[in-house]
Amino acid sequence: MEVEAQITGNVWKIEKAVGDVVAQEDVLLIIESMKMEIPVESPGAGTVREILVAEGQSVEEGELLVVLET
């Protein structure tokens, strides 16, 4: 399962690590955009397989952020 950015901004904080088990709607990371913090939630339950961004990195809307294994 792939998780993409819903908005253009900067990765403010990564909340999970590779190997973490997550439930649907768990916050995976937070994107800062226009002085607002937007949480990126897990679309379903699974295990974090890959985190493709780093804190402070700029991301574009639609960019792949996290890969989950279900």
C-alpha positions, 0 to 999 in steps of 0.5 A, a space after each residue: 500500500 502506497 501513501 502519497 502527499 496530499 499537499 505540497 510542503 515540507 516534511 516536518 516530523 516523521 512519526 513512525 519507523 520502518 518495521 512499525 505496525 500501524 492501524 488505519 488512521 495512525 499518523 505516519 508523518 506531518 507535512 508543514 505547508 503554509 504555516 499549517 501542520 497536516 498529518 498524513 494518516 495510514 490508509 489501512 493497517 499494516 507494517 511500515 516497509 519503506 519511508 521514502 522521505 526525510 524530515 525537512 525534505 520538500 515534497 510535492 502533492 502526489 509524491 510517494 512518501 511511505 510504503 506499507 505492507 499489509 
